[in-house]
Amino acid sequence: MSPLFTPVRLGSIDLANRLVMAPMTRSRAQADGSPGELAAAYYAQRAGLGLIVSEGTQPSDDGQGYLTTPGIHTDAHVAGWRTVTQAVHAKGGRMFIQLMHAGRMSHPDNTPHHRQGVAPSAIAPGSQMFTPTGPQDIPTPRALSADEVRQTVADFRFAARRAIEAGADGVEIHGANAYLVQQFFAPSANTRTDEYGGSIQNRARFAIEVATVIAEEIGAEKTAIRLSPGTAMWGIDEGHEGPALYRHLVAELDKLGLAYVHVMHQGNDALLADIRKLWSGTLILNRPGRPREEIGSDVTSGLADLEAYGQMVLANPDFVDRLRSGAPLNTADRMTYFGGDARGYTDYPTTGASVPA
């Protein structure tokens, strides 16, 4: 049997296999930021994977960037997510809720308080975002004061506690894909001259503080982080010091004993190998665009402990069964990725010709 299908211990929980559902924004939350009525069915359908990581979930109103993304900081949010985690657990699955602060990747028209986005520095990403009136330029964000940075760290702590109250098995900090945590890493987005800017130690400080307070709040074994070293999108440029920053960051995070580091690999194999050496815990690896014939190769080689998949899981609720049997995979419908109803969300067929409840 492929090691991909063998059980593994993750923090304080046991997983049935080494396949992970990667976090994917689906923009189907209700007006108050609670998961939509179909979310429980959507995630429960995919509970056959060893671990589900939820879509990015904002820790505060300031953390929201896109339309109809869910939050995890109000009583209504907790109640909504509890229906999701209960549905996943009833199917034997495990679930971490991803905490995502969009930072400057936001538009006032998309947030409940209609405020200017916040970021390490007042630098616009130079891109557009979909809003209720169509695509608009993303405005220049407001730079967070040092006190506001510390409050944002506290917001992450609070959201992590709320996620556990909602029944999540843990939380994953979104430190990737050009959102707030990675904005602190990148000199193109962070020109601060205080303790959160300048040196690689200072630019990594926010991420380390967030991980530290969450581990204190809910336990290190329930705390994880996702990173995407080398991401070059939406104005993010980590510069020549980028690899050194990640080596410092991972070494510091390793001291906390977190449940896992989840790496979205951008092609720097030498850095990935160093991360593997520096990180003594569980490593989840996500290689965007990985062909089917290479699924399982990183677990087999020992480079990763688990492998994460996005679009393939989105389109195949029975992803694990299809891999085991060699059945063909459904193709994801890009037109239904964001927003909408059950179409392209809970109606993908399984090999049994019916969608699981």
BAMAR-684213 format. One record per residue (C-alpha): chain; z, y, x. Coordinates in nm, 3 decimals, m for minus. Each point is the difference from the previous one (the first is absolute). Layout:
REM BAMAR-684213
@ch=A | zz=Z | yy=Y | xx=X
...
This chain:
REM BAMAR-684213
@ch=A | zz=0.000 | yy=0.000 | xx=0.000
@ch=A | zz=m0.084 | yy=0.349 | xx=0.123
@ch=A | zz=0.309 | yy=0.191 | xx=0.117
@ch=A | zz=m0.114 | yy=0.271 | xx=m0.243
@ch=A | zz=0.134 | yy=m0.212 | xx=m0.287
@ch=A | zz=0.336 | yy=m0.083 | xx=0.159
@ch=A | zz=0.326 | yy=0.165 | xx=m0.112
@ch=A | zz=0.157 | yy=0.275 | xx=0.207
@ch=A | zz=0.329 | yy=0.187 | xx=0.004
@ch=A | zz=m0.033 | yy=0.377 | xx=m0.040
@ch=A | zz=0.323 | yy=0.194 | xx=0.044
@ch=A | zz=0.235 | yy=m0.152 | xx=m0.255
@ch=A | zz=m0.265 | yy=m0.169 | xx=m0.217
@ch=A | zz=m0.224 | yy=m0.304 | xx=0.020
@ch=A | zz=m0.373 | yy=0.031 | xx=m0.061
@ch=A | zz=m0.214 | yy=m0.288 | xx=m0.126
@ch=A | zz=m0.286 | yy=0.081 | xx=0.239
@ch=A | zz=m0.115 | yy=0.252 | xx=0.259
@ch=A | zz=m0.244 | yy=0.194 | xx=m0.219
@ch=A | zz=0.081 | yy=0.355 | xx=m0.105
@ch=A | zz=m0.143 | yy=0.223 | xx=m0.271
@ch=A | zz=m0.059 | yy=0.331 | xx=0.176
@ch=A | zz=0.101 | yy=0.324 | xx=m0.173
@ch=A | zz=m0.282 | yy=0.147 | xx=m0.208
@ch=A | zz=0.006 | yy=0.317 | xx=m0.208
@ch=A | zz=m0.134 | yy=m0.071 | xx=m0.350
@ch=A | zz=0.086 | yy=0.330 | xx=m0.177
@ch=A | zz=0.107 | yy=m0.153 | xx=m0.328
@ch=A | zz=0.356 | yy=0.131 | xx=m0.033
@ch=A | zz=0.122 | yy=0.167 | xx=m0.318
@ch=A | zz=0.039 | yy=0.376 | xx=m0.032
@ch=A | zz=0.365 | yy=m0.014 | xx=0.113
@ch=A | zz=m0.087 | yy=m0.198 | xx=0.313
@ch=A | zz=0.124 | yy=m0.335 | xx=m0.130
@ch=A | zz=m0.217 | yy=m0.308 | xx=0.056
@ch=A | zz=m0.253 | yy=m0.044 | xx=m0.278
@ch=A | zz=0.034 | yy=m0.271 | xx=m0.263
@ch=A | zz=m0.247 | yy=m0.228 | xx=0.179
@ch=A | zz=0.164 | yy=0.028 | xx=0.342
@ch=A | zz=0.240 | yy=m0.290 | xx=m0.057
@ch=A | zz=m0.289 | yy=m0.229 | xx=m0.093
@ch=A | zz=m0.212 | yy=0.122 | xx=0.293
@ch=A | zz=0.264 | yy=m0.074 | xx=0.262
@ch=A | zz=0.123 | yy=m0.321 | xx=m0.162
@ch=A | zz=m0.356 | yy=m0.138 | xx=0.005
@ch=A | zz=0.011 | yy=0.030 | xx=0.380
@ch=A | zz=0.349 | yy=m0.147 | xx=0.050
@ch=A | zz=m0.150 | yy=m0.305 | xx=0.171
@ch=A | zz=m0.019 | yy=0.199 | xx=0.323
@ch=A | zz=0.305 | yy=m0.027 | xx=0.220
@ch=A | zz=0.072 | yy=0.372 | xx=m0.027
@ch=A | zz=m0.126 | yy=0.281 | xx=m0.221
@ch=A | zz=0.019 | yy=0.356 | xx=0.130
@ch=A | zz=m0.031 | yy=0.246 | xx=m0.286
@ch=A | zz=m0.230 | yy=0.296 | xx=m0.020
@ch=A | zz=0.130 | yy=0.316 | xx=0.166
@ch=A | zz=0.292 | yy=0.135 | xx=m0.202
@ch=A | zz=0.121 | yy=0.356 | xx=0.048
@ch=A | zz=0.365 | yy=0.062 | xx=0.092
@ch=A | zz=0.000 | yy=0.348 | xx=m0.157
@ch=A | zz=m0.219 | yy=0.238 | xx=m0.199
@ch=A | zz=m0.106 | yy=0.160 | xx=0.330
@ch=A | zz=m0.111 | yy=m0.342 | xx=0.118
@ch=A | zz=m0.274 | yy=m0.040 | xx=m0.260
@ch=A | zz=m0.356 | yy=0.058 | xx=0.112
@ch=A | zz=m0.238 | yy=m0.167 | xx=m0.242
@ch=A | zz=m0.031 | yy=m0.015 | xx=m0.376
@ch=A | zz=0.207 | yy=m0.255 | xx=m0.192
@ch=A | zz=0.173 | yy=m0.163 | xx=0.295
@ch=A | zz=0.346 | yy=m0.144 | xx=m0.064
@ch=A | zz=0.337 | yy=0.126 | xx=0.118
@ch=A | zz=0.331 | yy=m0.169 | xx=0.075
@ch=A | zz=0.257 | yy=0.277 | xx=m0.031
@ch=A | zz=0.086 | yy=0.034 | xx=m0.371
@ch=A | zz=0.169 | yy=m0.231 | xx=m0.249
@ch=A | zz=m0.331 | yy=m0.045 | xx=m0.182
@ch=A | zz=m0.170 | yy=m0.102 | xx=0.326
@ch=A | zz=0.271 | yy=m0.255 | xx=0.070
@ch=A | zz=m0.027 | yy=m0.147 | xx=m0.348
@ch=A | zz=m0.378 | yy=m0.027 | xx=0.030
@ch=A | zz=0.008 | yy=m0.163 | xx=0.341
@ch=A | zz=0.270 | yy=m0.241 | xx=m0.119
@ch=A | zz=m0.246 | yy=m0.149 | xx=m0.250
@ch=A | zz=m0.245 | yy=m0.046 | xx=0.288
@ch=A | zz=0.242 | yy=m0.166 | xx=0.242
@ch=A | zz=0.136 | yy=m0.226 | xx=m0.274
@ch=A | zz=m0.353 | yy=m0.114 | xx=m0.085
@ch=A | zz=m0.076 | yy=m0.073 | xx=0.368
@ch=A | zz=0.328 | yy=m0.185 | xx=0.052
@ch=A | zz=m0.057 | yy=m0.204 | xx=m0.316
@ch=A | zz=m0.319 | yy=m0.130 | xx=0.164
@ch=A | zz=0.185 | yy=m0.085 | xx=0.321
@ch=A | zz=m0.128 | yy=0.300 | xx=0.195
@ch=A | zz=0.165 | yy=0.255 | xx=0.228
@ch=A | zz=m0.064 | yy=0.374 | xx=m0.003
@ch=A | zz=0.063 | yy=0.303 | xx=0.221
@ch=A | zz=m0.056 | yy=0.347 | xx=m0.148
@ch=A | zz=m0.188 | yy=0.230 | xx=0.233
@ch=A | zz=0.146 | yy=0.351 | xx=0.037
@ch=A | zz=m0.284 | yy=0.246 | xx=0.052
@ch=A | zz=0.030 | yy=0.376 | xx=0.048
@ch=A | zz=m0.352 | yy=0.145 | xx=m0.003
@ch=A | zz=0.096 | yy=0.318 | xx=0.187
@ch=A | zz=m0.299 | yy=0.231 | xx=0.029
@ch=A | zz=m0.228 | yy=m0.252 | xx=m0.173
@ch=A | zz=0.088 | yy=0.154 | xx=m0.335
@ch=A | zz=m0.115 | yy=0.250 | xx=m0.259
@ch=A | zz=0.227 | yy=0.207 | xx=m0.229
@ch=A | zz=m0.201 | yy=m0.107 | xx=m0.303
@ch=A | zz=0.099 | yy=m0.363 | xx=0.063
@ch=A | zz=0.377 | yy=0.043 | xx=0.022
@ch=A | zz=0.262 | yy=0.042 | xx=m0.274
@ch=A | zz=0.131 | yy=0.328 | xx=0.143
@ch=A | zz=m0.342 | yy=0.141 | xx=0.101
@ch=A | zz=0.130 | yy=0.115 | xx=0.336
@ch=A | zz=m0.183 | yy=0.045 | xx=0.328
@ch=A | zz=m0.004 | yy=m0.313 | xx=0.215
@ch=A | zz=0.239 | yy=m0.029 | xx=0.293
@ch=A | zz=m0.065 | yy=m0.119 | xx=0.353
@ch=A | zz=0.126 | yy=0.025 | xx=0.359
@ch=A | zz=m0.218 | yy=0.312 | xx=0.049
@ch=A | zz=m0.211 | yy=0.230 | xx=m0.217
@ch=A | zz=m0.330 | yy=m0.168 | xx=0.088
@ch=A | zz=m0.242 | yy=m0.114 | xx=m0.269
@ch=A | zz=m0.165 | yy=m0.342 | xx=0.040
@ch=A | zz=m0.346 | yy=0.142 | xx=m0.061
@ch=A | zz=m0.088 | yy=m0.238 | xx=m0.281
@ch=A | zz=m0.015 | yy=m0.021 | xx=m0.377
@ch=A | zz=0.208 | yy=m0.182 | xx=m0.259
@ch=A | zz=m0.070 | yy=m0.108 | xx=m0.356
@ch=A | zz=0.195 | yy=0.203 | xx=m0.258
@ch=A | zz=0.000 | yy=0.023 | xx=m0.382
@ch=A | zz=m0.290 | yy=0.246 | xx=0.025
@ch=A | zz=m0.195 | yy=m0.196 | xx=0.260
@ch=A | zz=m0.014 | yy=0.012 | xx=0.381
@ch=A | zz=0.168 | yy=0.301 | xx=0.160
@ch=A | zz=0.069 | yy=0.111 | xx=0.354
@ch=A | zz=0.350 | yy=m0.097 | xx=0.111
@ch=A | zz=0.197 | yy=0.323 | xx=0.049
@ch=A | zz=0.181 | yy=0.091 | xx=0.318
@ch=A | zz=0.348 | yy=m0.154 | xx=m0.022
@ch=A | zz=0.331 | yy=0.175 | xx=0.052
@ch=A | zz=0.177 | yy=m0.091 | xx=0.323
@ch=A | zz=0.336 | yy=m0.167 | xx=m0.057
@ch=A | zz=0.301 | yy=0.171 | xx=0.152
@ch=A | zz=0.227 | yy=m0.215 | xx=0.216
@ch=A | zz=0.250 | yy=m0.016 | xx=m0.286
@ch=A | zz=m0.277 | yy=m0.107 | xx=m0.238
@ch=A | zz=m0.108 | yy=m0.273 | xx=0.243
@ch=A | zz=0.354 | yy=m0.132 | xx=m0.008
@ch=A | zz=0.002 | yy=0.022 | xx=m0.380
@ch=A | zz=m0.322 | yy=m0.200 | xx=m0.007
@ch=A | zz=0.169 | yy=m0.266 | xx=0.212
@ch=A | zz=0.277 | yy=m0.004 | xx=m0.261
@ch=A | zz=m0.262 | yy=m0.031 | xx=m0.276
@ch=A | zz=m0.129 | yy=m0.317 | xx=0.165
@ch=A | zz=0.354 | yy=m0.138 | xx=0.016
@ch=A | zz=0.056 | yy=0.071 | xx=m0.369
@ch=A | zz=m0.334 | yy=m0.153 | xx=m0.100
@ch=A | zz=0.077 | yy=m0.315 | xx=0.200
@ch=A | zz=0.327 | yy=m0.045 | xx=m0.187
@ch=A | zz=m0.181 | yy=0.050 | xx=m0.330
@ch=A | zz=m0.260 | yy=m0.261 | xx=0.099
@ch=A | zz=0.273 | yy=m0.258 | xx=0.056
@ch=A | zz=0.154 | yy=0.098 | xx=m0.334
@ch=A | zz=m0.343 | yy=m0.072 | xx=m0.151
@ch=A | zz=0.016 | yy=m0.355 | xx=0.137
@ch=A | zz=m0.223 | yy=0.035 | xx=0.305
@ch=A | zz=0.064 | yy=m0.243 | xx=0.285
@ch=A | zz=m0.039 | yy=0.288 | xx=0.244
@ch=A | zz=m0.199 | yy=0.315 | xx=0.078
@ch=A | zz=m0.287 | yy=0.076 | xx=0.232
@ch=A | zz=m0.022 | yy=0.352 | xx=0.145
@ch=A | zz=m0.358 | yy=0.127 | xx=m0.008
@ch=A | zz=m0.050 | yy=0.127 | xx=0.353
@ch=A | zz=m0.378 | yy=m0.038 | xx=m0.003
@ch=A | zz=m0.330 | yy=0.127 | xx=m0.145
@ch=A | zz=0.047 | yy=0.372 | xx=0.072
@ch=A | zz=0.298 | yy=0.055 | xx=m0.230
@ch=A | zz=0.321 | yy=0.188 | xx=0.083
@ch=A | zz=0.154 | yy=m0.235 | xx=0.257
@ch=A | zz=m0.325 | yy=m0.024 | xx=0.196
@ch=A | zz=m0.053 | yy=0.375 | xx=m0.036
@ch=A | zz=0.312 | yy=0.042 | xx=0.214
@ch=A | zz=m0.158 | yy=m0.226 | xx=0.266
@ch=A | zz=m0.328 | yy=0.193 | xx=0.030
@ch=A | zz=m0.031 | yy=0.324 | xx=0.200
@ch=A | zz=m0.287 | yy=0.094 | xx=m0.233
@ch=A | zz=0.249 | yy=0.016 | xx=m0.288
@ch=A | zz=0.325 | yy=0.074 | xx=0.184
@ch=A | zz=0.026 | yy=0.312 | xx=0.216
@ch=A | zz=0.376 | yy=0.040 | xx=m0.043
@ch=A | zz=0.214 | yy=0.129 | xx=0.285
@ch=A | zz=0.334 | yy=m0.135 | xx=m0.125
@ch=A | zz=0.150 | yy=m0.349 | xx=0.033
@ch=A | zz=m0.276 | yy=m0.147 | xx=m0.219
@ch=A | zz=m0.298 | yy=0.118 | xx=0.206
@ch=A | zz=m0.139 | yy=0.014 | xx=0.352
@ch=A | zz=0.098 | yy=m0.308 | xx=0.200
@ch=A | zz=m0.078 | yy=m0.352 | xx=m0.119
@ch=A | zz=0.374 | yy=m0.055 | xx=m0.042
@ch=A | zz=0.022 | yy=0.300 | xx=m0.232
@ch=A | zz=m0.312 | yy=m0.090 | xx=m0.199
@ch=A | zz=0.134 | yy=m0.352 | xx=m0.053
@ch=A | zz=0.345 | yy=0.130 | xx=m0.101
@ch=A | zz=m0.068 | yy=0.036 | xx=m0.374
@ch=A | zz=m0.120 | yy=m0.360 | xx=m0.036
@ch=A | zz=0.297 | yy=m0.133 | xx=0.195
@ch=A | zz=0.246 | yy=0.206 | xx=m0.205
@ch=A | zz=m0.154 | yy=m0.122 | xx=m0.327
@ch=A | zz=0.019 | yy=m0.363 | xx=0.113
@ch=A | zz=0.355 | yy=0.044 | xx=0.123
@ch=A | zz=0.140 | yy=0.148 | xx=m0.320
@ch=A | zz=m0.176 | yy=m0.254 | xx=m0.220
@ch=A | zz=0.133 | yy=m0.286 | xx=0.213
@ch=A | zz=0.348 | yy=0.152 | xx=m0.034
@ch=A | zz=m0.042 | yy=0.032 | xx=m0.376
@ch=A | zz=m0.148 | yy=m0.336 | xx=m0.099
@ch=A | zz=0.020 | yy=m0.214 | xx=0.314
@ch=A | zz=m0.241 | yy=m0.034 | xx=0.291
@ch=A | zz=m0.109 | yy=m0.342 | xx=m0.130
@ch=A | zz=m0.143 | yy=0.176 | xx=m0.308
@ch=A | zz=m0.166 | yy=0.285 | xx=0.191
@ch=A | zz=m0.353 | yy=m0.003 | xx=0.142
@ch=A | zz=m0.273 | yy=0.240 | xx=0.112
@ch=A | zz=m0.379 | yy=0.008 | xx=m0.007
@ch=A | zz=m0.191 | yy=0.163 | xx=0.286
@ch=A | zz=m0.369 | yy=0.065 | xx=0.070
@ch=A | zz=m0.028 | yy=0.101 | xx=0.366
@ch=A | zz=m0.318 | yy=0.194 | xx=0.074
@ch=A | zz=m0.084 | yy=0.090 | xx=m0.358
@ch=A | zz=m0.254 | yy=0.284 | xx=0.006
@ch=A | zz=m0.037 | yy=0.121 | xx=m0.354
@ch=A | zz=0.078 | yy=0.314 | xx=m0.200
@ch=A | zz=0.045 | yy=0.208 | xx=0.312
@ch=A | zz=0.236 | yy=m0.238 | xx=0.179
@ch=A | zz=m0.044 | yy=m0.017 | xx=0.378
@ch=A | zz=0.286 | yy=m0.155 | xx=0.194
@ch=A | zz=m0.149 | yy=0.111 | xx=0.330
@ch=A | zz=0.016 | yy=m0.170 | xx=0.337
@ch=A | zz=0.375 | yy=m0.053 | xx=m0.034
@ch=A | zz=m0.040 | yy=m0.202 | xx=m0.320
@ch=A | zz=0.040 | yy=m0.345 | xx=0.156
@ch=A | zz=0.306 | yy=0.117 | xx=0.197
@ch=A | zz=0.157 | yy=0.137 | xx=m0.318
@ch=A | zz=m0.037 | yy=m0.337 | xx=m0.174
@ch=A | zz=0.144 | yy=m0.188 | xx=0.296
@ch=A | zz=0.303 | yy=0.231 | xx=m0.008
@ch=A | zz=0.025 | yy=m0.019 | xx=m0.380
@ch=A | zz=m0.016 | yy=m0.379 | xx=m0.021
@ch=A | zz=0.251 | yy=m0.043 | xx=0.281
@ch=A | zz=0.244 | yy=0.230 | xx=m0.182
@ch=A | zz=m0.058 | yy=m0.166 | xx=m0.337
@ch=A | zz=0.057 | yy=m0.339 | xx=0.159
@ch=A | zz=0.361 | yy=0.103 | xx=0.068
@ch=A | zz=0.058 | yy=0.027 | xx=m0.377
@ch=A | zz=m0.081 | yy=m0.364 | xx=m0.079
@ch=A | zz=m0.234 | yy=0.079 | xx=m0.288
@ch=A | zz=m0.155 | yy=m0.269 | xx=m0.219
@ch=A | zz=m0.351 | yy=0.058 | xx=0.135
@ch=A | zz=m0.259 | yy=0.236 | xx=0.141
@ch=A | zz=m0.329 | yy=m0.002 | xx=m0.189
@ch=A | zz=m0.293 | yy=0.110 | xx=0.217
@ch=A | zz=m0.335 | yy=0.108 | xx=m0.140
@ch=A | zz=m0.212 | yy=m0.073 | xx=0.306
@ch=A | zz=m0.254 | yy=0.266 | xx=0.096
@ch=A | zz=m0.148 | yy=m0.176 | xx=0.301
@ch=A | zz=0.224 | yy=0.076 | xx=0.299
@ch=A | zz=0.067 | yy=m0.360 | xx=0.104
@ch=A | zz=0.202 | yy=0.095 | xx=0.309
@ch=A | zz=0.237 | yy=0.210 | xx=m0.211
@ch=A | zz=0.029 | yy=m0.276 | xx=m0.259
@ch=A | zz=0.094 | yy=m0.247 | xx=0.274
@ch=A | zz=0.263 | yy=0.242 | xx=0.128
@ch=A | zz=0.143 | yy=0.046 | xx=m0.349
@ch=A | zz=0.029 | yy=m0.377 | xx=m0.029
@ch=A | zz=0.195 | yy=m0.009 | xx=0.328
@ch=A | zz=0.223 | yy=0.296 | xx=m0.087
@ch=A | zz=0.077 | yy=m0.119 | xx=m0.352
@ch=A | zz=0.243 | yy=m0.293 | xx=m0.006
@ch=A | zz=m0.009 | yy=m0.044 | xx=m0.377
@ch=A | zz=m0.261 | yy=m0.099 | xx=m0.257
@ch=A | zz=m0.347 | yy=0.153 | xx=0.038
@ch=A | zz=m0.240 | yy=0.028 | xx=m0.292
@ch=A | zz=m0.360 | yy=0.073 | xx=0.095
@ch=A | zz=m0.267 | yy=0.153 | xx=m0.223
@ch=A | zz=m0.355 | yy=0.008 | xx=0.136
@ch=A | zz=m0.219 | yy=0.195 | xx=m0.247
@ch=A | zz=m0.330 | yy=m0.172 | xx=m0.063
@ch=A | zz=0.106 | yy=m0.335 | xx=0.146
@ch=A | zz=m0.258 | yy=m0.266 | xx=m0.098
@ch=A | zz=0.120 | yy=m0.303 | xx=m0.189
@ch=A | zz=m0.070 | yy=m0.239 | xx=0.286
@ch=A | zz=0.255 | yy=0.187 | xx=0.215
@ch=A | zz=0.283 | yy=m0.011 | xx=m0.254
@ch=A | zz=0.300 | yy=m0.165 | xx=0.163
@ch=A | zz=m0.118 | yy=0.052 | xx=0.358
@ch=A | zz=0.272 | yy=0.246 | xx=0.095
@ch=A | zz=0.278 | yy=m0.224 | xx=m0.133
@ch=A | zz=m0.152 | yy=m0.303 | xx=0.170
@ch=A | zz=m0.026 | yy=0.183 | xx=0.334
@ch=A | zz=0.356 | yy=0.134 | xx=m0.027
@ch=A | zz=m0.110 | yy=0.363 | xx=0.009
@ch=A | zz=0.148 | yy=0.052 | xx=m0.348
@ch=A | zz=0.261 | yy=m0.173 | xx=m0.213
@ch=A | zz=m0.170 | yy=0.091 | xx=m0.328
@ch=A | zz=m0.339 | yy=0.141 | xx=m0.100
@ch=A | zz=m0.056 | yy=0.267 | xx=m0.266
@ch=A | zz=m0.303 | yy=0.037 | xx=m0.225
@ch=A | zz=m0.099 | yy=0.273 | xx=m0.242
@ch=A | zz=m0.336 | yy=m0.007 | xx=m0.180
@ch=A | zz=m0.020 | yy=m0.380 | xx=0.004
@ch=A | zz=0.337 | yy=m0.024 | xx=m0.175
@ch=A | zz=m0.088 | yy=0.279 | xx=m0.241
@ch=A | zz=m0.302 | yy=m0.199 | xx=m0.119
@ch=A | zz=0.156 | yy=m0.347 | xx=0.022
@ch=A | zz=0.334 | yy=m0.049 | xx=m0.176
@ch=A | zz=m0.002 | yy=m0.361 | xx=0.122
@ch=A | zz=m0.083 | yy=0.095 | xx=0.359
@ch=A | zz=0.220 | yy=m0.268 | xx=0.157
@ch=A | zz=m0.143 | yy=m0.278 | xx=m0.218
@ch=A | zz=m0.356 | yy=0.108 | xx=0.080
@ch=A | zz=0.071 | yy=m0.009 | xx=0.373
@ch=A | zz=0.156 | yy=m0.345 | xx=m0.026
@ch=A | zz=m0.287 | yy=m0.146 | xx=m0.202
@ch=A | zz=m0.286 | yy=0.186 | xx=0.163
@ch=A | zz=m0.104 | yy=0.149 | xx=m0.335
@ch=A | zz=m0.221 | yy=0.312 | xx=0.012
@ch=A | zz=0.162 | yy=0.341 | xx=m0.028
@ch=A | zz=m0.062 | yy=0.260 | xx=m0.269
@ch=A | zz=m0.143 | yy=0.331 | xx=0.121
@ch=A | zz=0.212 | yy=0.307 | xx=m0.064
@ch=A | zz=m0.140 | yy=0.263 | xx=m0.237
@ch=A | zz=0.039 | yy=0.331 | xx=0.182
@ch=A | zz=m0.069 | yy=0.198 | xx=m0.317
@ch=A | zz=0.333 | yy=m0.120 | xx=m0.146
@ch=A | zz=0.223 | yy=0.045 | xx=0.304
@ch=A | zz=0.169 | yy=0.317 | xx=m0.121
@ch=A | zz=0.115 | yy=0.076 | xx=m0.352
@ch=A | zz=m0.118 | yy=m0.159 | xx=m0.322
@ch=A | zz=0.124 | yy=m0.298 | xx=m0.196
@ch=A | zz=0.000 | yy=m0.379 | xx=0.037
@ch=A | zz=m0.360 | yy=m0.011 | xx=0.117
@ch=A | zz=m0.003 | yy=m0.061 | xx=0.373
@ch=A | zz=0.379 | yy=m0.025 | xx=m0.005
@ch=A | zz=0.127 | yy=m0.304 | xx=m0.189
@ch=A | zz=m0.327 | yy=m0.161 | xx=m0.113
@ch=A | zz=m0.134 | yy=m0.158 | xx=0.321
@ch=A | zz=m0.068 | yy=m0.371 | xx=m0.070
@ch=A | zz=0.177 | yy=m0.284 | xx=0.178
@ch=A | zz=m0.149 | yy=m0.332 | xx=0.101
@ch=A | zz=0.142 | yy=m0.138 | xx=m0.323
@ch=A | zz=m0.230 | yy=0.244 | xx=m0.186
@ch=A | zz=0.293 | yy=0.184 | xx=m0.155
@ch=A | zz=0.213 | yy=0.281 | xx=0.133
@ch=A | zz=0.365 | yy=m0.102 | xx=0.052
@ch=A | zz=0.257 | yy=0.166 | xx=m0.221
